[in-house]
Amino acid sequence: MTVSIHEAKTQLSKLLDLLERGEDIVIRSPGTGEIRGQPQFGTMLGEIEWQEGREKPMTPEETDAFWEGR
């Protein structure tokens, strides 16, 4: 499916539902080509590093500090 930027703005919820169902959506931008609506997995491979232990759940104290901006 191909839509204009205006259509994408006015039908965003519908387009997001279609993307979740696996549909390919191309958003055409006048004069600048197109923006693809399908993510390319692995694009950032090797670009992001995680600190050791970041995969563990936050403690209640860490959660409070996060939401309080500390």
PyMOL Python script that loads the backbone (N, CA, C, O; Angstrom):
from pymol import cmd

cmd.read_pdbstr("""\
ATOM      1  N   MET A   1       0.848  -1.169   0.000  1.00  0.00           N
ATOM      2  CA  MET A   1       0.000   0.000   0.000  1.00  0.00           C
ATOM      3  C   MET A   1       0.898   1.238   0.000  1.00  0.00           C
ATOM      4  O   MET A   1       1.904   1.288   0.708  1.00  0.00           O
ATOM      5  N   THR A   2       0.530   2.212  -0.786  1.00  0.00           N
ATOM      6  CA  THR A   2       1.264   3.473  -0.859  1.00  0.00           C
ATOM      7  C   THR A   2       0.315   4.604  -0.501  1.00  0.00           C
ATOM      8  O   THR A   2      -0.792   4.686  -1.033  1.00  0.00           O
ATOM      9  N   VAL A   3       0.753   5.485   0.411  1.00  0.00           N
ATOM     10  CA  VAL A   3      -0.073   6.623   0.824  1.00  0.00           C
ATOM     11  C   VAL A   3       0.773   7.883   0.812  1.00  0.00           C
ATOM     12  O   VAL A   3       2.001   7.824   0.876  1.00  0.00           O
ATOM     13  N   SER A   4       0.110   9.014   0.731  1.00  0.00           N
ATOM     14  CA  SER A   4       0.807  10.300   0.813  1.00  0.00           C
ATOM     15  C   SER A   4       1.031  10.651   2.284  1.00  0.00           C
ATOM     16  O   SER A   4       0.465  10.014   3.172  1.00  0.00           O
ATOM     17  N   ILE A   5       1.843  11.648   2.532  1.00  0.00           N
ATOM     18  CA  ILE A   5       2.076  12.088   3.901  1.00  0.00           C
ATOM     19  C   ILE A   5       0.766  12.565   4.524  1.00  0.00           C
ATOM     20  O   ILE A   5       0.494  12.276   5.689  1.00  0.00           O
ATOM     21  N   HIS A   6      -0.041  13.286   3.762  1.00  0.00           N
ATOM     22  CA  HIS A   6      -1.326  13.764   4.272  1.00  0.00           C
ATOM     23  C   HIS A   6      -2.214  12.588   4.681  1.00  0.00           C
ATOM     24  O   HIS A   6      -2.813  12.605   5.757  1.00  0.00           O
ATOM     25  N   GLU A   7      -2.298  11.566   3.825  1.00  0.00           N
ATOM     26  CA  GLU A   7      -3.099  10.387   4.163  1.00  0.00           C
ATOM     27  C   GLU A   7      -2.551   9.692   5.416  1.00  0.00           C
ATOM     28  O   GLU A   7      -3.317   9.239   6.267  1.00  0.00           O
ATOM     29  N   ALA A   8      -1.228   9.615   5.519  1.00  0.00           N
ATOM     30  CA  ALA A   8      -0.614   8.974   6.681  1.00  0.00           C
ATOM     31  C   ALA A   8      -0.973   9.724   7.961  1.00  0.00           C
ATOM     32  O   ALA A   8      -1.240   9.105   8.991  1.00  0.00           O
ATOM     33  N   LYS A   9      -0.979  11.042   7.899  1.00  0.00           N
ATOM     34  CA  LYS A   9      -1.327  11.844   9.073  1.00  0.00           C
ATOM     35  C   LYS A   9      -2.776  11.631   9.487  1.00  0.00           C
ATOM     36  O   LYS A   9      -3.078  11.509  10.674  1.00  0.00           O
ATOM     37  N   THR A  10      -3.670  11.586   8.505  1.00  0.00           N
ATOM     38  CA  THR A  10      -5.094  11.491   8.828  1.00  0.00           C
ATOM     39  C   THR A  10      -5.545  10.071   9.135  1.00  0.00           C
ATOM     40  O   THR A  10      -6.598   9.878   9.742  1.00  0.00           O
ATOM     41  N   GLN A  11      -4.762   9.069   8.724  1.00  0.00           N
ATOM     42  CA  GLN A  11      -5.153   7.669   8.926  1.00  0.00           C
ATOM     43  C   GLN A  11      -4.106   6.906   9.733  1.00  0.00           C
ATOM     44  O   GLN A  11      -3.942   5.702   9.539  1.00  0.00           O
ATOM     45  N   LEU A  12      -3.399   7.579  10.626  1.00  0.00           N
ATOM     46  CA  LEU A  12      -2.290   6.964  11.341  1.00  0.00           C
ATOM     47  C   LEU A  12      -2.701   5.703  12.102  1.00  0.00           C
ATOM     48  O   LEU A  12      -2.013   4.687  12.016  1.00  0.00           O
ATOM     49  N   SER A  13      -3.794   5.750  12.834  1.00  0.00           N
ATOM     50  CA  SER A  13      -4.223   4.577  13.611  1.00  0.00           C
ATOM     51  C   SER A  13      -4.481   3.382  12.706  1.00  0.00           C
ATOM     52  O   SER A  13      -4.066   2.264  13.012  1.00  0.00           O
ATOM     53  N   LYS A  14      -5.156   3.616  11.609  1.00  0.00           N
ATOM     54  CA  LYS A  14      -5.456   2.534  10.660  1.00  0.00           C
ATOM     55  C   LYS A  14      -4.158   1.965  10.081  1.00  0.00           C
ATOM     56  O   LYS A  14      -4.014   0.748   9.964  1.00  0.00           O
ATOM     57  N   LEU A  15      -3.227   2.827   9.724  1.00  0.00           N
ATOM     58  CA  LEU A  15      -1.961   2.369   9.146  1.00  0.00           C
ATOM     59  C   LEU A  15      -1.135   1.584  10.164  1.00  0.00           C
ATOM     60  O   LEU A  15      -0.489   0.598   9.808  1.00  0.00           O
ATOM     61  N   LEU A  16      -1.151   2.011  11.420  1.00  0.00           N
ATOM     62  CA  LEU A  16      -0.434   1.269  12.459  1.00  0.00           C
ATOM     63  C   LEU A  16      -1.029  -0.127  12.647  1.00  0.00           C
ATOM     64  O   LEU A  16      -0.295  -1.096  12.839  1.00  0.00           O
ATOM     65  N   ASP A  17      -2.343  -0.226  12.592  1.00  0.00           N
ATOM     66  CA  ASP A  17      -2.989  -1.543  12.672  1.00  0.00           C
ATOM     67  C   ASP A  17      -2.549  -2.441  11.519  1.00  0.00           C
ATOM     68  O   ASP A  17      -2.264  -3.622  11.716  1.00  0.00           O
ATOM     69  N   LEU A  18      -2.496  -1.874  10.320  1.00  0.00           N
ATOM     70  CA  LEU A  18      -2.070  -2.647   9.155  1.00  0.00           C
ATOM     71  C   LEU A  18      -0.619  -3.099   9.282  1.00  0.00           C
ATOM     72  O   LEU A  18      -0.289  -4.230   8.926  1.00  0.00           O
ATOM     73  N   LEU A  19       0.253  -2.220   9.788  1.00  0.00           N
ATOM     74  CA  LEU A  19       1.656  -2.583  10.001  1.00  0.00           C
ATOM     75  C   LEU A  19       1.779  -3.725  10.998  1.00  0.00           C
ATOM     76  O   LEU A  19       2.577  -4.642  10.801  1.00  0.00           O
ATOM     77  N   GLU A  20       0.991  -3.673  12.069  1.00  0.00           N
ATOM     78  CA  GLU A  20       1.026  -4.733  13.076  1.00  0.00           C
ATOM     79  C   GLU A  20       0.598  -6.069  12.485  1.00  0.00           C
ATOM     80  O   GLU A  20       1.039  -7.122  12.946  1.00  0.00           O
ATOM     81  N   ARG A  21      -0.257  -6.034  11.471  1.00  0.00           N
ATOM     82  CA  ARG A  21      -0.707  -7.264  10.808  1.00  0.00           C
ATOM     83  C   ARG A  21       0.261  -7.736   9.732  1.00  0.00           C
ATOM     84  O   ARG A  21       0.025  -8.748   9.072  1.00  0.00           O
ATOM     85  N   GLY A  22       1.362  -6.990   9.560  1.00  0.00           N
ATOM     86  CA  GLY A  22       2.374  -7.420   8.606  1.00  0.00           C
ATOM     87  C   GLY A  22       2.290  -6.797   7.223  1.00  0.00           C
ATOM     88  O   GLY A  22       3.039  -7.188   6.327  1.00  0.00           O
ATOM     89  N   GLU A  23       1.398  -5.840   7.031  1.00  0.00           N
ATOM     90  CA  GLU A  23       1.276  -5.175   5.731  1.00  0.00           C
ATOM     91  C   GLU A  23       2.484  -4.275   5.472  1.00  0.00           C
ATOM     92  O   GLU A  23       3.050  -3.706   6.405  1.00  0.00           O
ATOM     93  N   ASP A  24       2.868  -4.151   4.229  1.00  0.00           N
ATOM     94  CA  ASP A  24       3.901  -3.198   3.828  1.00  0.00           C
ATOM     95  C   ASP A  24       3.220  -1.885   3.468  1.00  0.00           C
ATOM     96  O   ASP A  24       2.244  -1.865   2.717  1.00  0.00           O
ATOM     97  N   ILE A  25       3.741  -0.793   4.008  1.00  0.00           N
ATOM     98  CA  ILE A  25       3.182   0.529   3.713  1.00  0.00           C
ATOM     99  C   ILE A  25       4.322   1.438   3.300  1.00  0.00           C
ATOM    100  O   ILE A  25       5.350   1.510   3.973  1.00  0.00           O
ATOM    101  N   VAL A  26       4.131   2.132   2.184  1.00  0.00           N
ATOM    102  CA  VAL A  26       5.097   3.111   1.697  1.00  0.00           C
ATOM    103  C   VAL A  26       4.451   4.477   1.812  1.00  0.00           C
ATOM    104  O   VAL A  26       3.341   4.691   1.326  1.00  0.00           O
ATOM    105  N   ILE A  27       5.157   5.411   2.464  1.00  0.00           N
ATOM    106  CA  ILE A  27       4.666   6.784   2.574  1.00  0.00           C
ATOM    107  C   ILE A  27       5.445   7.621   1.573  1.00  0.00           C
ATOM    108  O   ILE A  27       6.663   7.759   1.682  1.00  0.00           O
ATOM    109  N   ARG A  28       4.741   8.177   0.600  1.00  0.00           N
ATOM    110  CA  ARG A  28       5.369   8.997  -0.432  1.00  0.00           C
ATOM    111  C   ARG A  28       5.426  10.447   0.012  1.00  0.00           C
ATOM    112  O   ARG A  28       4.429  11.028   0.441  1.00  0.00           O
ATOM    113  N   SER A  29       6.605  11.009  -0.101  1.00  0.00           N
ATOM    114  CA  SER A  29       6.819  12.404   0.246  1.00  0.00           C
ATOM    115  C   SER A  29       7.100  13.169  -1.038  1.00  0.00           C
ATOM    116  O   SER A  29       8.044  12.833  -1.754  1.00  0.00           O
ATOM    117  N   PRO A  30       6.304  14.193  -1.351  1.00  0.00           N
ATOM    118  CA  PRO A  30       6.507  14.922  -2.605  1.00  0.00           C
ATOM    119  C   PRO A  30       7.924  15.474  -2.732  1.00  0.00           C
ATOM    120  O   PRO A  30       8.384  16.224  -1.871  1.00  0.00           O
ATOM    121  N   GLY A  31       8.599  15.108  -3.789  1.00  0.00           N
ATOM    122  CA  GLY A  31       9.918  15.648  -4.086  1.00  0.00           C
ATOM    123  C   GLY A  31      11.073  14.991  -3.348  1.00  0.00           C
ATOM    124  O   GLY A  31      12.230  15.260  -3.669  1.00  0.00           O
ATOM    125  N   THR A  32      10.793  14.133  -2.363  1.00  0.00           N
ATOM    126  CA  THR A  32      11.903  13.538  -1.618  1.00  0.00           C
ATOM    127  C   THR A  32      11.902  12.015  -1.679  1.00  0.00           C
ATOM    128  O   THR A  32      12.663  11.374  -0.953  1.00  0.00           O
ATOM    129  N   GLY A  33      11.082  11.433  -2.512  1.00  0.00           N
ATOM    130  CA  GLY A  33      11.073   9.974  -2.615  1.00  0.00           C
ATOM    131  C   GLY A  33      10.074   9.358  -1.672  1.00  0.00           C
ATOM    132  O   GLY A  33       8.950   9.842  -1.534  1.00  0.00           O
ATOM    133  N   GLU A  34      10.491   8.279  -1.019  1.00  0.00           N
ATOM    134  CA  GLU A  34       9.550   7.560  -0.170  1.00  0.00           C
ATOM    135  C   GLU A  34      10.196   7.169   1.150  1.00  0.00           C
ATOM    136  O   GLU A  34      11.416   7.052   1.260  1.00  0.00           O
ATOM    137  N   ILE A  35       9.361   6.976   2.126  1.00  0.00           N
ATOM    138  CA  ILE A  35       9.797   6.541   3.444  1.00  0.00           C
ATOM    139  C   ILE A  35       9.187   5.157   3.654  1.00  0.00           C
ATOM    140  O   ILE A  35       7.968   5.008   3.567  1.00  0.00           O
ATOM    141  N   ARG A  36       9.980   4.175   3.919  1.00  0.00           N
ATOM    142  CA  ARG A  36       9.480   2.806   4.095  1.00  0.00           C
ATOM    143  C   ARG A  36       8.871   2.631   5.472  1.00  0.00           C
ATOM    144  O   ARG A  36       9.406   3.136   6.459  1.00  0.00           O
ATOM    145  N   GLY A  37       7.741   1.909   5.547  1.00  0.00           N
ATOM    146  CA  GLY A  37       7.064   1.670   6.807  1.00  0.00           C
ATOM    147  C   GLY A  37       7.384   0.332   7.422  1.00  0.00           C
ATOM    148  O   GLY A  37       6.758  -0.041   8.414  1.00  0.00           O
ATOM    149  N   GLN A  38       8.325  -0.405   6.883  1.00  0.00           N
ATOM    150  CA  GLN A  38       8.673  -1.718   7.407  1.00  0.00           C
ATOM    151  C   GLN A  38      10.075  -1.650   8.003  1.00  0.00           C
ATOM    152  O   GLN A  38      11.021  -1.321   7.287  1.00  0.00           O
ATOM    153  N   PRO A  39      10.241  -1.953   9.301  1.00  0.00           N
ATOM    154  CA  PRO A  39      11.557  -1.858   9.916  1.00  0.00           C
ATOM    155  C   PRO A  39      12.531  -2.884   9.346  1.00  0.00           C
ATOM    156  O   PRO A  39      12.137  -3.988   8.973  1.00  0.00           O
ATOM    157  N   GLN A  40      13.784  -2.514   9.283  1.00  0.00           N
ATOM    158  CA  GLN A  40      14.837  -3.418   8.834  1.00  0.00           C
ATOM    159  C   GLN A  40      15.597  -3.888  10.066  1.00  0.00           C
ATOM    160  O   GLN A  40      16.456  -3.169  10.577  1.00  0.00           O
ATOM    161  N   PHE A  41      15.291  -5.077  10.543  1.00  0.00           N
ATOM    162  CA  PHE A  41      15.921  -5.592  11.740  1.00  0.00           C
ATOM    163  C   PHE A  41      17.397  -5.874  11.491  1.00  0.00           C
ATOM    164  O   PHE A  41      17.779  -6.376  10.434  1.00  0.00           O
ATOM    165  N   GLY A  42      18.210  -5.546  12.473  1.00  0.00           N
ATOM    166  CA  GLY A  42      19.649  -5.769  12.376  1.00  0.00           C
ATOM    167  C   GLY A  42      20.408  -4.574  11.847  1.00  0.00           C
ATOM    168  O   GLY A  42      21.631  -4.634  11.724  1.00  0.00           O
ATOM    169  N   THR A  43      19.726  -3.494  11.531  1.00  0.00           N
ATOM    170  CA  THR A  43      20.381  -2.311  10.977  1.00  0.00           C
ATOM    171  C   THR A  43      21.404  -1.725  11.939  1.00  0.00           C
ATOM    172  O   THR A  43      22.454  -1.249  11.507  1.00  0.00           O
ATOM    173  N   MET A  44      21.117  -1.752  13.227  1.00  0.00           N
ATOM    174  CA  MET A  44      22.001  -1.169  14.239  1.00  0.00           C
ATOM    175  C   MET A  44      22.903  -2.221  14.905  1.00  0.00           C
ATOM    176  O   MET A  44      23.500  -1.949  15.947  1.00  0.00           O
ATOM    177  N   LEU A  45      23.003  -3.398  14.321  1.00  0.00           N
ATOM    178  CA  LEU A  45      23.809  -4.469  14.898  1.00  0.00           C
ATOM    179  C   LEU A  45      25.232  -3.993  15.135  1.00  0.00           C
ATOM    180  O   LEU A  45      25.892  -3.512  14.215  1.00  0.00           O
ATOM    181  N   GLY A  46      25.706  -4.127  16.371  1.00  0.00           N
ATOM    182  CA  GLY A  46      27.043  -3.704  16.733  1.00  0.00           C
ATOM    183  C   GLY A  46      27.160  -2.237  17.093  1.00  0.00           C
ATOM    184  O   GLY A  46      28.237  -1.792  17.490  1.00  0.00           O
ATOM    185  N   GLU A  47      26.090  -1.473  16.967  1.00  0.00           N
ATOM    186  CA  GLU A  47      26.120  -0.035  17.255  1.00  0.00           C
ATOM    187  C   GLU A  47      25.691   0.289  18.684  1.00  0.00           C
ATOM    188  O   GLU A  47      25.999   1.366  19.193  1.00  0.00           O
ATOM    189  N   ILE A  48      24.986  -0.633  19.330  1.00  0.00           N
ATOM    190  CA  ILE A  48      24.456  -0.384  20.663  1.00  0.00           C
ATOM    191  C   ILE A  48      25.126  -1.341  21.642  1.00  0.00           C
ATOM    192  O   ILE A  48      25.211  -2.543  21.390  1.00  0.00           O
ATOM    193  N   GLU A  49      25.596  -0.799  22.752  1.00  0.00           N
ATOM    194  CA  GLU A  49      26.207  -1.631  23.775  1.00  0.00           C
ATOM    195  C   GLU A  49      25.394  -1.529  25.051  1.00  0.00           C
ATOM    196  O   GLU A  49      24.911  -0.453  25.404  1.00  0.00           O
ATOM    197  N   TRP A  50      25.242  -2.647  25.741  1.00  0.00           N
ATOM    198  CA  TRP A  50      24.499  -2.694  26.989  1.00  0.00           C
ATOM    199  C   TRP A  50      25.457  -2.868  28.147  1.00  0.00           C
ATOM    200  O   TRP A  50      26.442  -3.599  28.046  1.00  0.00           O
ATOM    201  N   GLN A  51      25.167  -2.199  29.240  1.00  0.00           N
ATOM    202  CA  GLN A  51      25.944  -2.397  30.451  1.00  0.00           C
ATOM    203  C   GLN A  51      25.561  -3.748  31.049  1.00  0.00           C
ATOM    204  O   GLN A  51      24.405  -4.164  30.981  1.00  0.00           O
ATOM    205  N   GLU A  52      26.534  -4.417  31.628  1.00  0.00           N
ATOM    206  CA  GLU A  52      26.286  -5.696  32.268  1.00  0.00           C
ATOM    207  C   GLU A  52      25.254  -5.531  33.381  1.00  0.00           C
ATOM    208  O   GLU A  52      25.363  -4.613  34.194  1.00  0.00           O
ATOM    209  N   GLY A  53      24.271  -6.398  33.424  1.00  0.00           N
ATOM    210  CA  GLY A  53      23.257  -6.356  34.467  1.00  0.00           C
ATOM    211  C   GLY A  53      22.043  -5.511  34.137  1.00  0.00           C
ATOM    212  O   GLY A  53      21.107  -5.466  34.936  1.00  0.00           O
ATOM    213  N   ARG A  54      22.015  -4.837  32.993  1.00  0.00           N
ATOM    214  CA  ARG A  54      20.883  -3.960  32.639  1.00  0.00           C
ATOM    215  C   ARG A  54      19.636  -4.751  32.268  1.00  0.00           C
ATOM    216  O   ARG A  54      18.545  -4.187  32.186  1.00  0.00           O
ATOM    217  N   GLU A  55      19.791  -6.065  32.041  1.00  0.00           N
ATOM    218  CA  GLU A  55      18.641  -6.874  31.648  1.00  0.00           C
ATOM    219  C   GLU A  55      17.800  -7.297  32.850  1.00  0.00           C
ATOM    220  O   GLU A  55      16.696  -7.816  32.681  1.00  0.00           O
ATOM    221  N   LYS A  56      18.316  -7.078  34.067  1.00  0.00           N
ATOM    222  CA  LYS A  56      17.564  -7.472  35.261  1.00  0.00           C
ATOM    223  C   LYS A  56      16.462  -6.450  35.543  1.00  0.00           C
ATOM    224  O   LYS A  56      16.602  -5.278  35.193  1.00  0.00           O
ATOM    225  N   PRO A  57      15.369  -6.886  36.173  1.00  0.00           N
ATOM    226  CA  PRO A  57      14.292  -5.939  36.518  1.00  0.00           C
ATOM    227  C   PRO A  57      14.784  -4.904  37.516  1.00  0.00           C
ATOM    228  O   PRO A  57      15.657  -5.193  38.333  1.00  0.00           O
ATOM    229  N   MET A  58      14.232  -3.705  37.454  1.00  0.00           N
ATOM    230  CA  MET A  58      14.594  -2.658  38.394  1.00  0.00           C
ATOM    231  C   MET A  58      13.969  -2.946  39.752  1.00  0.00           C
ATOM    232  O   MET A  58      12.877  -3.507  39.845  1.00  0.00           O
ATOM    233  N   THR A  59      14.677  -2.555  40.792  1.00  0.00           N
ATOM    234  CA  THR A  59      14.128  -2.658  42.143  1.00  0.00           C
ATOM    235  C   THR A  59      13.089  -1.559  42.318  1.00  0.00           C
ATOM    236  O   THR A  59      13.054  -0.613  41.532  1.00  0.00           O
ATOM    237  N   PRO A  60      12.237  -1.672  43.343  1.00  0.00           N
ATOM    238  CA  PRO A  60      11.267  -0.587  43.589  1.00  0.00           C
ATOM    239  C   PRO A  60      11.955   0.761  43.803  1.00  0.00           C
ATOM    240  O   PRO A  60      11.438   1.795  43.378  1.00  0.00           O
ATOM    241  N   GLU A  61      13.120   0.756  44.460  1.00  0.00           N
ATOM    242  CA  GLU A  61      13.848   2.006  44.682  1.00  0.00           C
ATOM    243  C   GLU A  61      14.340   2.592  43.359  1.00  0.00           C
ATOM    244  O   GLU A  61      14.256   3.801  43.142  1.00  0.00           O
ATOM    245  N   GLU A  62      14.851   1.733  42.478  1.00  0.00           N
ATOM    246  CA  GLU A  62      15.321   2.193  41.160  1.00  0.00           C
ATOM    247  C   GLU A  62      14.166   2.728  40.331  1.00  0.00           C
ATOM    248  O   GLU A  62      14.315   3.720  39.617  1.00  0.00           O
ATOM    249  N   THR A  63      13.009   2.069  40.425  1.00  0.00           N
ATOM    250  CA  THR A  63      11.828   2.522  39.688  1.00  0.00           C
ATOM    251  C   THR A  63      11.384   3.901  40.174  1.00  0.00           C
ATOM    252  O   THR A  63      11.080   4.783  39.370  1.00  0.00           O
ATOM    253  N   ASP A  64      11.349   4.078  41.498  1.00  0.00           N
ATOM    254  CA  ASP A  64      10.978   5.386  42.049  1.00  0.00           C
ATOM    255  C   ASP A  64      11.945   6.467  41.585  1.00  0.00           C
ATOM    256  O   ASP A  64      11.522   7.551  41.184  1.00  0.00           O
ATOM    257  N   ALA A  65      13.256   6.172  41.640  1.00  0.00           N
ATOM    258  CA  ALA A  65      14.263   7.140  41.210  1.00  0.00           C
ATOM    259  C   ALA A  65      14.089   7.483  39.734  1.00  0.00           C
ATOM    260  O   ALA A  65      14.226   8.642  39.342  1.00  0.00           O
ATOM    261  N   PHE A  66      13.790   6.483  38.922  1.00  0.00           N
ATOM    262  CA  PHE A  66      13.581   6.711  37.476  1.00  0.00           C
ATOM    263  C   PHE A  66      12.414   7.669  37.253  1.00  0.00           C
ATOM    264  O   PHE A  66      12.554   8.651  36.524  1.00  0.00           O
ATOM    265  N   TRP A  67      11.265   7.396  37.871  1.00  0.00           N
ATOM    266  CA  TRP A  67      10.080   8.212  37.641  1.00  0.00           C
ATOM    267  C   TRP A  67      10.198   9.594  38.265  1.00  0.00           C
ATOM    268  O   TRP A  67       9.525  10.529  37.830  1.00  0.00           O
ATOM    269  N   GLU A  68      11.044   9.732  39.277  1.00  0.00           N
ATOM    270  CA  GLU A  68      11.251  11.035  39.908  1.00  0.00           C
ATOM    271  C   GLU A  68      12.361  11.828  39.231  1.00  0.00           C
ATOM    272  O   GLU A  68      12.606  12.981  39.588  1.00  0.00           O
ATOM    273  N   GLY A  69      13.032  11.223  38.260  1.00  0.00           N
ATOM    274  CA  GLY A  69      14.067  11.914  37.507  1.00  0.00           C
ATOM    275  C   GLY A  69      15.405  11.997  38.222  1.00  0.00           C
ATOM    276  O   GLY A  69      16.225  12.862  37.912  1.00  0.00           O
ATOM    277  N   ARG A  70      15.630  11.098  39.181  1.00  0.00           N
ATOM    278  CA  ARG A  70      16.907  11.104  39.896  1.00  0.00           C
ATOM    279  C   ARG A  70      17.897  10.180  39.247  1.00  0.00           C
ATOM    280  O   ARG A  70      19.028  10.059  39.718  1.00  0.00           O
TER     281      ARG A  70
END
""", "prot")
cmd.dss("prot")
cmd.show_as("cartoon", "prot")
cmd.util.cbc("prot")
cmd.orient("prot")
